[in-house]
Amino acid sequence: MLKKKIRESSWYSNTVAICIGVVLFVLLWRFPDIWSGICTFVGFFKPLIIGCVIAYIVNPLTNFLARLFRRIKNEKARRIIANALAFIIVFLFLGFAIVLLVPQLIASVETFVENLNEYVVSFSSMLESWGLSRNMFGLESLIDSSENLIKTVSDYIIDNMDSILSASASAGKGLIQWVLGLILSIYLIGEKSKLKAGTKRLLKAVISDDKYQSICEILNKCDNIFNRYIVFSLIDAMIVGGVNAIFMAAFRMEYIGLISFIIAVANLIPDFGPIIGTVLAAFIILMVNPMHALIFIICCLLLQTCDTYIIKPYLFGNSLGISGLWILIGVVVGGNMFGMIGILFAIPCVAVLDFIYETYIITSLERRDKKIDDNQKCPGDRSGK
């Protein structure tokens, strides 16, 4: 009774409002320090987070392999075989990518260094044919310095040794975290059934049955959105990479494997990925054959148009149903907060938030407004009687 009187008093609501305002002011005033502390704390669990992401991406493959081996009656043995084969496929893919990328990338850089003078001279000749001076673009100094390119690069390395060592240490630390995350993902996939059973027991113990069913519906919908996005994004990337390889083989271009791999991986990144992949791949081809680079850009424009209006709508079936503005906002925010992982998972996260907003938040607010309207009408109806 005393608590009810206190809550109904005017000073209570004013005090709560003032406290909330003070907390918000402190949070906004010290937001950089607070966010830095949160990022530092989350960084301690980065290998675990990476492991969860890898396990979640590999999980659809393990489920598919488990269905292939459904004739095996022992469920535990079937799961072990499916998990082992899934990670063997992942390791083979990573090994194939490294063997494919590194030699061709080194060869393309060597070709670029050897032909740099020829590229600059041909480009300056083209500018002169258009009536432009090559001094406008600094090509005179580039021609002179390109003869001593190795010395220039070595001097730059010596002058910036501290920055290079710091970047190398950071890259090595990141690589170790990804390796640890990959190892953790193997354990997470193996213990998936136990983790799910433990989570269900915890939820049933702390919440009511109605809320448990609602949470399960939300989680199942979210899981469906993420799985659909991951599977069909990988299928779309393989289709785009394969068609790109066929185009390049038809025109007898160089570095078919390297370029097709870059295009396929870049296609996984929403919005900006295909543009970045096309520019990077065209630059590599430009090192060898400028005409092939022009043909490649035209082919990529046609391929990305078909992918946007034919392949992706067919695969996804417009099931996500979110606008391009929210996708762009999700990509920018996700990239700033979580880097590449945030960019890759921006679209399904936005789709999940849109689903929760439309299905639960809006519905709950509409029910509340309807209940308030009904309560306001009832006294009037009774007085009229």
C-alpha positions as CSV (number, residue, x, y, z in Angstrom):
1,M,0.0,0.0,0.0
2,L,2.8,2.4,0.9
3,K,4.6,1.6,-2.4
4,K,1.4,2.4,-4.3
5,K,1.0,5.7,-2.6
6,I,4.6,6.6,-3.3
7,R,4.3,5.7,-7.0
8,E,1.1,7.8,-7.3
9,S,2.6,10.9,-5.8
10,S,3.8,13.7,-8.1
11,W,7.3,13.9,-6.8
12,Y,8.0,10.2,-7.6
13,S,7.4,10.6,-11.4
14,N,9.4,13.8,-11.4
15,T,12.3,12.2,-9.6
16,V,12.3,9.2,-12.0
17,A,12.3,11.6,-15.0
18,I,15.2,13.6,-13.6
19,C,17.2,10.5,-12.9
20,I,16.6,9.2,-16.4
21,G,17.6,12.5,-17.8
22,V,20.9,12.6,-15.7
23,V,21.8,9.1,-16.8
24,L,21.2,9.9,-20.5
25,F,23.2,13.1,-20.2
26,V,26.1,11.2,-18.6
27,L,25.9,8.5,-21.3
28,L,25.9,11.0,-24.1
29,W,28.6,13.2,-22.6
30,R,31.0,10.2,-21.9
31,F,29.8,8.2,-24.9
32,P,33.2,7.8,-26.6
33,D,34.8,6.5,-23.4
34,I,31.8,4.2,-22.6
35,W,31.8,2.8,-26.2
36,S,35.6,2.3,-26.0
37,G,35.2,0.4,-22.8
38,I,32.4,-1.8,-24.3
39,C,34.5,-2.5,-27.4
40,T,37.5,-3.4,-25.2
41,F,35.3,-5.8,-23.1
42,V,33.8,-7.4,-26.2
43,G,37.3,-7.7,-27.6
44,F,38.2,-10.2,-24.9
45,F,35.5,-12.5,-26.3
46,K,36.4,-11.9,-30.0
47,P,37.6,-15.5,-30.7
48,L,34.4,-16.8,-29.2
49,I,32.3,-14.5,-31.2
50,I,34.2,-15.4,-34.4
51,G,33.8,-19.1,-33.5
52,C,30.0,-18.6,-33.1
53,V,29.8,-16.9,-36.4
54,I,31.8,-19.6,-38.2
55,A,29.7,-22.3,-36.5
56,Y,26.5,-20.7,-37.5
57,I,27.6,-20.4,-41.2
58,V,28.8,-24.0,-41.3
59,N,25.7,-25.3,-39.6
60,P,23.5,-25.4,-42.7
61,L,26.2,-27.5,-44.4
62,T,26.2,-29.9,-41.5
63,N,22.4,-30.2,-41.6
64,F,22.5,-30.8,-45.4
65,L,25.2,-33.5,-45.0
66,A,23.3,-35.1,-42.1
67,R,20.2,-35.4,-44.4
68,L,22.4,-37.1,-47.0
69,F,23.5,-39.7,-44.4
70,R,20.0,-40.3,-43.0
71,R,20.3,-44.0,-43.7
72,I,22.7,-44.2,-40.8
73,K,20.4,-45.1,-37.9
74,N,22.7,-43.9,-35.2
75,E,22.0,-40.2,-34.9
76,K,25.2,-39.4,-33.0
77,A,27.4,-41.2,-35.6
78,R,25.5,-39.4,-38.4
79,R,26.1,-36.0,-36.7
80,I,29.8,-36.7,-36.2
81,I,30.3,-37.8,-39.8
82,A,28.4,-34.7,-41.1
83,N,30.4,-32.3,-38.9
84,A,33.7,-33.8,-39.9
85,L,32.9,-33.7,-43.6
86,A,31.6,-30.1,-43.3
87,F,34.9,-28.8,-41.8
88,I,36.9,-30.9,-44.2
89,I,35.1,-29.1,-47.0
90,V,35.8,-25.7,-45.3
91,F,39.5,-26.5,-44.9
92,L,39.8,-27.7,-48.5
93,F,38.1,-24.5,-49.7
94,L,40.4,-22.3,-47.7
95,G,43.5,-24.2,-48.9
96,F,42.3,-24.1,-52.5
97,A,41.7,-20.3,-52.2
98,I,45.2,-19.7,-50.7
99,V,46.9,-21.9,-53.4
100,L,44.9,-20.1,-56.1
101,L,45.3,-16.5,-54.9
102,V,48.8,-16.1,-53.7
103,P,50.8,-17.2,-56.8
104,Q,48.6,-15.3,-59.2
105,L,48.6,-12.2,-57.0
106,I,52.4,-12.3,-56.9
107,A,52.6,-12.8,-60.6
108,S,50.2,-9.9,-61.3
109,V,52.3,-7.6,-59.1
110,E,55.5,-8.6,-60.9
111,T,53.8,-7.9,-64.2
112,F,52.7,-4.5,-63.0
113,V,56.2,-3.6,-61.9
114,E,57.7,-4.8,-65.2
115,N,55.2,-2.9,-67.4
116,L,54.7,0.2,-65.3
117,N,56.7,2.5,-67.7
118,E,54.7,1.1,-70.7
119,Y,51.4,1.8,-69.0
120,V,52.4,5.4,-68.1
121,V,53.7,6.1,-71.6
122,S,50.6,4.7,-73.4
123,F,48.3,6.6,-71.0
124,S,50.2,9.9,-71.5
125,S,50.0,9.3,-75.3
126,M,46.3,8.9,-75.0
127,L,46.0,12.1,-73.0
128,E,48.1,14.0,-75.6
129,S,45.8,12.7,-78.4
130,W,42.9,14.3,-76.5
131,G,44.8,17.6,-76.2
132,L,45.6,17.2,-72.5
133,S,49.1,17.7,-70.9
134,R,50.5,14.8,-68.9
135,N,52.0,17.3,-66.5
136,M,48.4,17.9,-65.2
137,F,48.4,14.3,-63.7
138,G,52.1,14.3,-62.6
139,L,53.0,11.6,-65.1
140,E,56.5,13.2,-65.8
141,S,57.6,12.6,-62.3
142,L,56.0,9.1,-62.3
143,I,58.0,8.1,-65.4
144,D,61.2,9.3,-63.8
145,S,60.6,7.6,-60.5
146,S,59.3,4.4,-61.9
147,E,62.8,3.6,-63.2
148,N,63.9,3.5,-59.6
149,L,60.7,2.0,-58.2
150,I,62.4,-0.7,-56.1
151,K,64.6,2.0,-54.4
152,T,61.5,4.1,-53.8
153,V,59.7,1.2,-52.2
154,S,62.6,0.2,-50.1
155,D,63.1,3.8,-48.9
156,Y,59.4,4.0,-48.0
157,I,59.6,0.7,-46.0
158,I,62.7,2.0,-44.1
159,D,61.0,5.3,-43.3
160,N,57.8,3.7,-42.1
161,M,59.2,0.6,-40.4
162,D,57.4,1.3,-37.1
163,S,54.0,1.6,-38.8
164,I,54.6,-1.5,-40.9
165,L,55.6,-3.5,-37.8
166,S,52.6,-2.3,-35.9
167,A,50.3,-3.2,-38.8
168,S,52.0,-6.6,-39.1
169,A,51.5,-7.3,-35.4
170,S,47.9,-6.3,-35.6
171,A,47.4,-8.5,-38.7
172,G,49.1,-11.4,-36.9
173,K,46.9,-11.0,-33.8
174,G,43.8,-10.9,-36.0
175,L,44.9,-14.1,-37.8
176,I,45.5,-15.9,-34.5
177,Q,42.0,-14.8,-33.3
178,W,40.5,-16.2,-36.5
179,V,42.4,-19.5,-36.1
180,L,41.2,-19.8,-32.5
181,G,37.7,-18.9,-33.6
182,L,37.8,-21.7,-36.2
183,I,38.9,-24.2,-33.6
184,L,36.2,-23.0,-31.2
185,S,33.6,-23.4,-34.0
186,I,34.5,-27.1,-34.3
187,Y,33.7,-27.6,-30.6
188,L,30.5,-25.5,-30.9
189,I,29.2,-27.5,-33.8
190,G,30.0,-30.8,-31.9
191,E,28.2,-29.6,-28.8
192,K,25.3,-28.0,-30.6
193,S,22.7,-30.4,-29.3
194,K,23.8,-30.0,-25.7
195,L,23.9,-26.2,-26.0
196,K,20.4,-26.1,-27.5
197,A,19.0,-28.4,-24.8
198,G,20.7,-26.3,-22.0
199,T,19.3,-23.0,-23.5
200,K,15.8,-24.5,-23.6
201,R,15.9,-25.6,-20.0
202,L,17.2,-22.2,-18.9
203,L,14.4,-20.3,-20.8
204,K,11.7,-22.6,-19.4
205,A,13.0,-22.1,-15.9
206,V,13.1,-18.3,-15.9
207,I,10.0,-17.4,-18.0
208,S,6.4,-18.5,-18.4
209,D,5.2,-20.9,-21.0
210,D,3.5,-18.2,-23.1
211,K,6.6,-16.0,-23.2
212,Y,8.7,-19.1,-24.0
213,Q,6.5,-19.9,-27.0
214,S,6.7,-16.3,-28.2
215,I,10.5,-16.3,-27.8
216,C,10.8,-19.6,-29.7
217,E,8.7,-18.2,-32.5
218,I,10.9,-15.1,-32.8
219,L,14.1,-17.2,-32.6
220,N,12.8,-19.7,-35.3
221,K,11.9,-16.8,-37.6
222,C,15.3,-15.2,-37.1
223,D,17.0,-18.5,-37.7
224,N,15.1,-19.0,-40.9
225,I,15.9,-15.5,-42.1
226,F,19.7,-15.9,-41.4
227,N,19.9,-19.4,-42.8
228,R,18.0,-18.5,-46.0
229,Y,20.3,-15.4,-46.4
230,I,23.5,-17.3,-45.8
231,V,22.7,-20.3,-48.1
232,F,21.3,-18.3,-51.0
233,S,24.1,-15.7,-50.7
234,L,26.7,-18.5,-51.1
235,I,24.8,-20.0,-54.0
236,D,24.5,-16.6,-55.7
237,A,28.2,-16.0,-55.2
238,M,29.1,-19.3,-56.8
239,I,26.8,-18.6,-59.7
240,V,28.3,-15.2,-60.3
241,G,31.8,-16.5,-60.0
242,G,31.2,-19.4,-62.3
243,V,29.5,-17.2,-65.0
244,N,32.4,-14.7,-64.7
245,A,34.9,-17.5,-65.2
246,I,33.0,-18.6,-68.4
247,F,33.1,-15.0,-69.7
248,M,36.8,-14.7,-69.1
249,A,37.6,-18.1,-70.7
250,A,35.5,-17.1,-73.7
251,F,37.7,-14.0,-74.2
252,R,40.9,-15.8,-73.2
253,M,41.6,-13.5,-70.3
254,E,44.4,-13.9,-67.8
255,Y,44.0,-14.9,-64.1
256,I,40.6,-16.6,-64.5
257,G,40.7,-18.3,-61.1
258,L,41.9,-15.3,-59.2
259,I,39.5,-12.8,-60.7
260,S,36.5,-15.1,-60.5
261,F,37.3,-15.8,-56.8
262,I,37.5,-12.0,-56.1
263,I,34.2,-11.4,-57.9
264,A,32.4,-14.2,-56.0
265,V,33.7,-13.1,-52.6
266,A,32.9,-9.4,-53.3
267,N,29.4,-10.4,-54.3
268,L,28.7,-11.5,-50.7
269,I,29.1,-7.9,-49.6
270,P,25.8,-6.0,-49.9
271,D,25.6,-2.9,-52.2
272,F,29.2,-1.9,-52.5
273,G,30.8,-5.3,-52.8
274,P,30.3,-5.9,-56.6
275,I,31.6,-2.4,-57.3
276,I,34.7,-2.9,-55.2
277,G,35.3,-6.4,-56.7
278,T,34.9,-5.2,-60.2
279,V,37.3,-2.2,-59.7
280,L,39.9,-4.4,-58.0
281,A,39.7,-7.2,-60.6
282,A,39.7,-4.7,-63.5
283,F,42.9,-3.1,-62.1
284,I,44.6,-6.5,-62.0
285,I,43.6,-7.3,-65.6
286,L,44.8,-3.8,-66.6
287,M,48.3,-4.8,-65.5
288,V,48.4,-7.4,-68.3
289,N,46.0,-6.2,-71.0
290,P,44.1,-2.9,-71.0
291,M,41.6,-4.0,-73.7
292,H,40.7,-7.1,-71.7
293,A,40.1,-4.8,-68.7
294,L,37.6,-2.8,-70.7
295,I,35.8,-5.9,-71.9
296,F,35.8,-7.3,-68.4
297,I,34.1,-4.2,-67.0
298,I,31.4,-4.4,-69.7
299,C,30.8,-8.1,-68.9
300,C,30.7,-7.3,-65.1
301,L,28.1,-4.6,-65.7
302,L,25.9,-7.1,-67.6
303,L,26.5,-9.8,-65.1
304,Q,25.6,-7.6,-62.1
305,T,22.5,-6.4,-63.8
306,C,21.3,-10.0,-64.4
307,D,22.3,-10.8,-60.8
308,T,20.3,-7.9,-59.4
309,Y,17.1,-8.3,-61.4
310,I,17.0,-12.1,-62.2
311,I,19.3,-14.3,-60.0
312,K,18.8,-12.7,-56.6
313,P,15.0,-12.2,-56.9
314,Y,14.7,-15.9,-58.0
315,L,16.8,-17.2,-55.1
316,F,15.5,-14.9,-52.3
317,G,12.0,-14.6,-53.7
318,N,11.9,-11.0,-52.2
319,S,11.2,-12.8,-48.9
320,L,13.1,-10.3,-46.8
321,G,10.9,-7.5,-47.9
322,I,13.0,-4.6,-46.7
323,S,13.7,-1.3,-48.4
324,G,17.1,-0.3,-49.9
325,L,17.4,2.6,-47.5
326,W,17.3,0.3,-44.4
327,I,19.8,-2.0,-46.1
328,L,22.2,0.9,-46.7
329,I,21.8,2.1,-43.1
330,G,22.4,-1.4,-41.8
331,V,25.5,-1.8,-44.0
332,V,27.0,1.5,-42.8
333,V,26.2,1.0,-39.1
334,G,27.2,-2.7,-39.1
335,G,30.5,-1.9,-40.9
336,N,31.4,0.8,-38.4
337,M,30.5,-1.3,-35.4
338,F,31.7,-4.8,-36.3
339,G,33.8,-4.5,-39.5
340,M,33.4,-7.0,-42.2
341,I,31.2,-9.3,-40.2
342,G,28.8,-6.4,-39.6
343,I,28.7,-5.7,-43.3
344,L,28.1,-9.4,-44.3
345,F,25.2,-9.8,-41.7
346,A,23.7,-6.3,-42.1
347,I,20.8,-7.4,-44.4
348,P,19.5,-10.3,-42.2
349,C,19.9,-8.3,-39.0
350,V,17.8,-5.5,-40.6
351,A,15.3,-8.0,-41.7
352,V,15.1,-9.5,-38.2
353,L,14.6,-6.0,-36.7
354,D,11.9,-5.2,-39.2
355,F,10.1,-8.5,-38.5
356,I,10.2,-7.8,-34.7
357,Y,9.1,-4.2,-35.2
358,E,6.2,-5.1,-37.5
359,T,5.0,-8.3,-35.8
360,Y,5.4,-7.5,-32.1
361,I,6.1,-3.8,-31.3
362,I,3.5,-2.3,-33.7
363,T,1.0,-5.0,-32.8
364,S,1.5,-4.4,-29.1
365,L,1.1,-0.7,-29.4
366,E,-2.1,-1.1,-31.5
367,R,-3.6,-3.4,-28.9
368,R,-2.7,-0.9,-26.1
369,D,-4.4,1.9,-28.1
370,K,-7.5,-0.2,-28.7
371,K,-7.7,-1.1,-25.0
372,I,-7.4,2.5,-24.0
373,D,-10.2,3.5,-26.5
374,D,-12.4,0.7,-25.2
375,N,-11.9,1.8,-21.6
376,Q,-12.7,5.4,-22.5
377,K,-15.9,4.4,-24.3
378,C,-17.3,2.2,-21.5
379,P,-18.0,4.9,-18.9
380,G,-19.9,6.9,-21.5
381,D,-21.9,3.9,-22.5
382,R,-22.9,3.2,-18.9
383,S,-23.8,6.8,-18.2
384,G,-26.0,6.9,-21.2
385,K,-27.9,3.9,-19.9
